[in-house]
Amino acid sequence: MADDWHTLADPDEIPSPALLIYPERIGENIRRMIATLGQAERLRPHIKTHKMAEVVQLQLKAGISKFKCATIAEAEMLGQAGAKDVLLANQPVGPNIDRLLGLGGWFRDVRFSTIADDAEAVGNLAQAAQAAGVTLPVWLDLDVGMGRTGIAPGQAAATLYKLIGQLPGVEPAGLHLYDGHLHEGDPAKRLAKWQTMMDEVRPFRTGLEADGLPVPGVVGGGTPTFPFHAQHTDHDCSPGTTLLWDFGYRDAFPDLKYQNAAVLLTRVISKPGIDCITLDLGHKAVAAENPHPRVQFIGLDDVETVVHSEEHLTLRTAEARRFNVGDCLYGIPRHICPTVALYDRAHVVRGGKLTDQWQVTARARKLTF
């Protein structure tokens, strides 16, 4: 692959800061995701990374038919893009219950489902769905060690799953588990911890089925454990970062071979010292929740962050003299998912040329519903 794959023939076409997207690389990442499974049918990619209908359509064309999302807006965008099976992996509460059911009434050929880890929440879902005259598939959200959401495998979880099967208005869809706490860089250590986790999940599932409770499916994992769920289970797999990639996952998980498919275009807007440059890449242009470096600049390795504020990123580098005010730099963020959400559109680059703009539609909190 050419070292200049990211560069624009005419960067003056695009004001900075800007998000650049490379469809050929996204397509290659989709191909690699499918190759990991050997089939597209078990993929349920998470769209929180990109939030764009065009990326969904690239996946649909590749034979991927099921998707996972985090917000009602993302679910609606998936319906608009042509998806037919959408899992909202966030227990809906308050007005979001009726919003989700409203989507089901509007997109009647789409199977919407959600997760739950709480009896009262299940009851509210069931009551609202029954009033709407529908039956909502609900996945039991298992806490497999992350401690963020879910219920630990055990008797209480089995009782809750049984409740989902008993209440009119909802029906059990299966088990949902997210193992984002498994992030060891050494794949052997990561696999060992994953196997320990699965030693709890497998007998729990078997116990449910032995009690006559159907478990139609399991949705398992994110990106770091994607190969394990792919090779050692029958689970649907829900990686998301694999589509665009970033340097955080690239450096943390060298065993996962995906291509960076999103780049930030930024420009030098000031030179406050002989060894400093300031870029228009502030907190509002690149995710700032991680420690520095929050972005790696292609072709510029010797850098130290001096100041990062809302609109500015000041760097100290021995190479400052080679830059003029107005010069472009290209950077890969540490965390692509929240970075994409900072932009209302992505500039589409093919062969070094700007060919299109894609709306980051689902960055909005609300579309129609």
C-alpha positions as CSV (number, residue, x, y, z in Angstrom):
1,M,0.0,0.0,0.0
2,A,1.4,3.4,-1.0
3,D,2.7,5.6,1.9
4,D,0.7,8.5,0.5
5,W,-2.7,6.8,0.4
6,H,-4.1,9.5,2.7
7,T,-3.0,12.7,0.8
8,L,-5.2,15.0,-1.2
9,A,-4.3,16.1,-4.6
10,D,-6.1,19.4,-3.9
11,P,-6.4,20.0,-0.2
12,D,-7.7,23.6,-0.8
13,E,-11.1,22.0,-1.7
14,I,-11.6,21.2,2.0
15,P,-11.7,23.6,4.9
16,S,-10.1,22.4,8.1
17,P,-10.5,20.7,10.5
18,A,-12.1,18.0,8.5
19,L,-12.9,14.3,8.7
20,L,-11.7,12.4,5.7
21,I,-13.1,8.9,4.8
22,Y,-11.6,6.4,2.4
23,P,-14.3,4.0,1.1
24,E,-11.8,1.5,-0.5
25,R,-10.2,1.0,2.9
26,I,-13.6,0.6,4.6
27,G,-14.5,-2.0,2.0
28,E,-11.2,-3.9,2.7
29,N,-12.0,-3.8,6.5
30,I,-15.4,-5.2,5.8
31,R,-13.8,-8.0,3.7
32,R,-11.5,-8.8,6.6
33,M,-14.3,-8.9,9.1
34,I,-16.2,-11.3,7.0
35,A,-13.1,-13.4,6.4
36,T,-12.5,-13.7,10.2
37,L,-16.0,-15.4,10.5
38,G,-16.0,-17.1,7.1
39,Q,-19.5,-15.7,6.6
40,A,-21.4,-12.5,6.8
41,E,-24.4,-14.0,8.5
42,R,-22.9,-13.9,12.0
43,L,-21.8,-10.3,11.8
44,R,-23.8,-7.7,13.7
45,P,-21.4,-4.7,13.5
46,H,-21.9,-1.8,15.9
47,I,-22.5,1.5,14.0
48,K,-21.5,3.9,16.8
49,T,-18.1,4.2,15.3
50,H,-19.2,5.8,12.0
51,K,-22.9,6.8,12.3
52,M,-23.2,7.0,8.5
53,A,-25.8,5.5,6.2
54,E,-23.3,5.1,3.3
55,V,-21.1,2.9,5.5
56,V,-24.1,0.8,6.4
57,Q,-24.9,0.4,2.7
58,L,-21.4,-0.8,2.0
59,Q,-22.0,-3.5,4.6
60,L,-25.4,-4.4,3.2
61,K,-23.8,-4.9,-0.2
62,A,-21.3,-7.2,1.3
63,G,-24.1,-9.4,2.7
64,I,-24.2,-8.1,6.3
65,S,-27.9,-7.9,7.4
66,K,-27.8,-7.4,11.2
67,F,-26.6,-4.3,13.0
68,K,-26.1,-3.0,16.6
69,C,-26.5,0.5,17.7
70,A,-26.4,2.7,20.9
71,T,-29.1,5.4,20.3
72,I,-32.6,5.8,18.9
73,A,-31.1,8.1,16.2
74,E,-28.7,5.4,15.2
75,A,-31.5,2.9,15.0
76,E,-33.6,5.2,12.9
77,M,-30.7,5.9,10.5
78,L,-30.2,2.1,10.1
79,G,-33.9,1.8,9.2
80,Q,-33.5,4.6,6.6
81,A,-30.4,3.0,5.2
82,G,-32.1,-0.4,4.5
83,A,-31.1,-2.5,7.5
84,K,-33.7,-5.2,8.4
85,D,-32.4,-6.3,11.9
86,V,-31.5,-3.7,14.4
87,L,-30.4,-4.3,18.0
88,L,-30.5,-1.2,20.3
89,A,-27.8,-2.2,22.8
90,N,-28.8,0.3,25.4
91,Q,-31.7,-0.4,27.9
92,P,-34.4,2.1,26.9
93,V,-36.0,4.0,29.7
94,G,-38.4,7.0,29.9
95,P,-39.4,8.5,26.5
96,N,-36.9,6.2,24.7
97,I,-39.3,3.3,25.1
98,D,-42.0,4.9,23.0
99,R,-39.4,6.2,20.6
100,L,-38.2,2.7,19.9
101,L,-41.7,1.3,19.5
102,G,-42.4,4.3,17.2
103,L,-39.6,3.1,15.0
104,G,-41.1,-0.3,14.8
105,G,-44.4,1.1,13.8
106,W,-42.8,3.2,11.0
107,F,-40.3,0.7,9.7
108,R,-42.6,-2.3,9.6
109,D,-40.2,-4.5,7.7
110,V,-37.4,-4.0,10.3
111,R,-36.9,-6.2,13.3
112,F,-36.0,-3.9,16.2
113,S,-34.9,-5.4,19.5
114,T,-33.2,-4.1,22.6
115,I,-31.5,-5.3,25.8
116,A,-32.6,-5.3,29.5
117,D,-31.0,-6.1,32.8
118,D,-33.7,-4.9,35.2
119,A,-37.1,-6.4,36.1
120,E,-38.8,-3.0,36.3
121,A,-37.4,-2.0,33.0
122,V,-38.6,-5.2,31.4
123,G,-42.1,-4.5,32.9
124,N,-42.2,-1.0,31.4
125,L,-41.1,-2.3,28.0
126,A,-43.7,-5.0,28.1
127,Q,-46.5,-2.7,29.2
128,A,-45.7,-0.1,26.4
129,A,-45.3,-2.8,23.8
130,Q,-48.6,-4.4,24.7
131,A,-50.3,-1.1,24.6
132,A,-48.9,-0.6,21.1
133,G,-50.1,-4.0,20.0
134,V,-46.6,-5.4,19.3
135,T,-44.2,-7.9,20.7
136,L,-40.7,-6.6,21.3
137,P,-37.7,-9.0,21.2
138,V,-35.5,-8.4,24.3
139,W,-32.0,-9.7,24.9
140,L,-30.9,-10.3,28.4
141,D,-27.8,-8.1,29.0
142,L,-25.2,-10.1,30.9
143,D,-22.5,-8.4,33.0
144,V,-19.5,-10.6,32.2
145,G,-16.9,-8.6,34.1
146,M,-17.0,-5.0,32.8
147,G,-19.3,-3.7,35.6
148,R,-21.0,-1.1,33.4
149,T,-24.4,-2.6,32.6
150,G,-25.9,-6.1,32.7
151,I,-26.7,-8.7,35.3
152,A,-24.2,-11.4,36.3
153,P,-24.9,-14.9,35.1
154,G,-26.7,-16.8,37.9
155,Q,-30.1,-17.4,39.4
156,A,-31.2,-13.8,39.4
157,A,-30.3,-13.5,35.7
158,A,-32.2,-16.7,34.9
159,T,-35.3,-15.4,36.8
160,L,-35.2,-12.2,34.8
161,Y,-34.8,-14.1,31.5
162,K,-37.8,-16.2,32.5
163,L,-39.8,-13.0,33.1
164,I,-39.0,-11.8,29.6
165,G,-40.6,-15.0,28.4
166,Q,-43.7,-14.7,30.5
167,L,-44.8,-11.1,30.1
168,P,-47.0,-10.2,27.1
169,G,-45.5,-7.6,24.9
170,V,-41.9,-8.9,25.1
171,E,-40.2,-12.1,24.1
172,P,-36.7,-13.5,24.8
173,A,-34.3,-12.9,21.9
174,G,-31.3,-14.4,23.6
175,L,-28.2,-13.2,25.5
176,H,-26.2,-10.0,25.0
177,L,-22.7,-9.7,26.5
178,Y,-20.1,-7.0,26.0
179,D,-16.6,-7.9,27.2
180,G,-14.9,-4.5,26.7
181,H,-12.8,-5.0,29.9
182,L,-10.7,-7.7,28.1
183,H,-8.1,-5.5,26.5
184,E,-4.7,-7.2,27.1
185,G,-2.3,-6.5,24.2
186,D,-1.0,-10.1,24.3
187,P,-3.6,-12.1,22.4
188,A,-2.8,-15.3,24.4
189,K,-3.5,-13.5,27.7
190,R,-6.6,-11.9,26.2
191,L,-7.8,-15.3,25.0
192,A,-7.2,-16.9,28.4
193,K,-9.3,-14.3,30.2
194,W,-12.0,-14.6,27.5
195,Q,-12.1,-18.4,28.0
196,T,-12.5,-17.9,31.8
197,M,-15.4,-15.5,31.1
198,M,-17.0,-18.1,28.7
199,D,-16.7,-20.8,31.4
200,E,-19.5,-18.8,33.2
201,V,-21.5,-18.0,30.1
202,R,-21.7,-21.4,28.5
203,P,-23.2,-23.3,31.5
204,F,-25.6,-20.4,32.1
205,R,-26.9,-20.6,28.6
206,T,-27.1,-24.4,28.9
207,G,-29.0,-24.1,32.1
208,L,-31.6,-21.8,30.6
209,E,-32.2,-24.2,27.7
210,A,-32.4,-27.2,30.1
211,D,-35.2,-25.3,32.0
212,G,-37.1,-25.1,28.7
213,L,-36.3,-21.4,28.1
214,P,-35.4,-20.7,24.4
215,V,-32.1,-18.9,23.8
216,P,-32.4,-18.1,20.1
217,G,-29.0,-16.4,19.9
218,V,-26.1,-14.7,21.6
219,V,-24.6,-11.4,20.6
220,G,-21.1,-11.3,21.9
221,G,-18.1,-9.0,22.2
222,G,-16.6,-5.9,20.7
223,T,-13.5,-5.5,18.6
224,P,-10.6,-6.9,20.9
225,T,-12.4,-10.3,21.4
226,F,-14.0,-10.4,17.9
227,P,-11.6,-13.2,16.7
228,F,-12.4,-15.4,19.8
229,H,-16.2,-15.1,19.4
230,A,-15.8,-15.7,15.7
231,Q,-13.7,-18.9,16.0
232,H,-14.9,-20.5,19.2
233,T,-18.6,-19.8,19.4
234,D,-21.8,-19.6,17.4
235,H,-22.4,-16.0,18.6
236,D,-23.3,-13.1,16.4
237,C,-20.3,-10.8,16.6
238,S,-20.5,-7.0,17.0
239,P,-17.2,-5.2,16.4
240,G,-17.4,-1.6,15.4
241,T,-14.0,0.1,15.4
242,T,-12.8,-2.4,12.8
243,L,-14.6,-0.4,10.1
244,L,-12.6,2.8,10.4
245,W,-9.8,1.8,12.9
246,D,-7.6,4.2,14.9
247,F,-4.1,4.3,16.3
248,G,-5.3,3.4,19.8
249,Y,-6.6,0.0,18.7
250,R,-3.8,-0.4,16.1
251,D,-1.1,0.0,18.7
252,A,-2.9,-1.9,21.5
253,F,-3.9,-4.9,19.4
254,P,-1.3,-5.6,16.8
255,D,-2.8,-9.0,16.2
256,L,-5.9,-7.3,14.7
257,K,-5.1,-6.4,11.1
258,Y,-7.3,-3.6,9.9
259,Q,-6.6,-0.5,7.8
260,N,-7.0,3.1,9.0
261,A,-9.8,4.4,6.9
262,A,-10.5,7.8,8.6
263,V,-8.0,10.7,8.8
264,L,-8.2,14.2,10.2
265,L,-7.1,17.1,7.9
266,T,-5.7,20.0,9.9
267,R,-3.7,23.1,9.1
268,V,-1.0,25.2,10.8
269,I,-2.7,28.4,11.9
270,S,0.2,29.9,14.0
271,K,3.9,29.5,14.8
272,P,4.2,30.7,18.4
273,G,7.9,29.8,18.7
274,I,10.8,28.5,16.7
275,D,10.0,25.0,17.8
276,C,6.2,25.2,18.0
277,I,3.3,25.0,15.6
278,T,-0.4,25.5,16.4
279,L,-3.1,23.6,14.5
280,D,-6.8,24.1,14.2
281,L,-7.5,20.7,15.9
282,G,-8.9,21.5,19.3
283,H,-11.2,19.5,21.6
284,K,-14.0,20.1,19.1
285,A,-12.2,18.4,16.3
286,V,-10.6,15.3,17.9
287,A,-11.7,13.2,20.9
288,A,-10.1,14.6,24.1
289,E,-11.0,12.0,26.7
290,N,-7.7,10.1,26.4
291,P,-4.2,11.3,27.4
292,H,-1.9,12.7,24.8
293,P,-1.1,11.9,22.1
294,R,-4.7,12.1,21.1
295,V,-3.7,12.1,17.4
296,Q,-0.7,10.8,15.5
297,F,0.4,12.8,12.5
298,I,1.5,10.9,9.5
299,G,5.1,11.8,8.7
300,L,5.6,13.7,11.9
301,D,6.8,11.6,14.8
302,D,8.9,14.0,16.9
303,V,6.1,15.9,18.6
304,E,5.1,17.0,22.2
305,T,1.7,18.5,23.0
306,V,2.1,21.9,24.6
307,V,-1.6,23.1,24.8
308,H,-4.8,21.5,23.7
309,S,-7.9,23.7,24.0
310,E,-11.3,24.0,22.4
311,E,-10.0,25.2,19.0
312,H,-6.2,24.9,19.1
313,L,-3.6,22.2,19.4
314,T,-0.1,23.5,20.0
315,L,2.8,21.1,19.3
316,R,6.5,21.3,20.1
317,T,8.6,19.7,17.4
318,A,12.2,19.9,16.1
319,E,10.6,20.0,12.6
320,A,8.7,23.2,13.2
321,R,10.9,25.2,10.8
322,R,9.7,23.2,7.8
323,F,6.1,24.3,8.3
324,N,4.5,27.5,7.1
325,V,1.2,28.9,8.3
326,G,-1.5,27.3,6.2
327,D,0.4,24.0,5.7
328,C,-1.7,20.8,6.0
329,L,-1.1,17.9,8.2
330,Y,-2.9,14.5,8.3
331,G,-3.6,12.8,11.6
332,I,-5.1,9.5,12.8
333,P,-7.0,9.9,16.1
334,R,-6.4,7.6,19.1
335,H,-10.2,7.1,19.5
336,I,-12.1,7.3,16.3
337,C,-15.7,6.7,17.6
338,P,-16.2,10.0,19.6
339,T,-14.0,11.8,17.0
340,V,-16.5,11.0,14.2
341,A,-19.3,12.3,16.4
342,L,-17.7,15.8,16.4
343,Y,-18.3,16.2,12.6
344,D,-21.5,16.8,10.8
345,R,-20.1,15.4,7.5
346,A,-17.2,13.3,6.3
347,H,-15.3,14.2,3.1
348,V,-15.0,11.1,0.9
349,V,-11.6,10.6,-0.8
350,R,-10.9,8.2,-3.6
351,G,-7.6,8.1,-5.4
352,G,-6.5,11.3,-3.6
353,K,-9.5,13.2,-4.9
354,L,-12.6,14.6,-3.0
355,T,-15.5,12.7,-4.6
356,D,-18.4,13.2,-2.2
357,Q,-19.6,14.2,1.3
358,W,-21.4,11.8,3.6
359,Q,-23.5,13.1,6.4
360,V,-22.7,11.8,9.9
361,T,-26.5,11.5,10.3
362,A,-26.7,9.7,13.6
363,R,-24.5,12.0,15.5
364,A,-27.8,13.8,16.2
365,R,-29.6,12.9,19.3
366,K,-32.9,12.9,17.4
367,L,-33.9,12.5,13.8
368,T,-37.7,12.0,13.5
369,F,-38.6,9.9,16.5
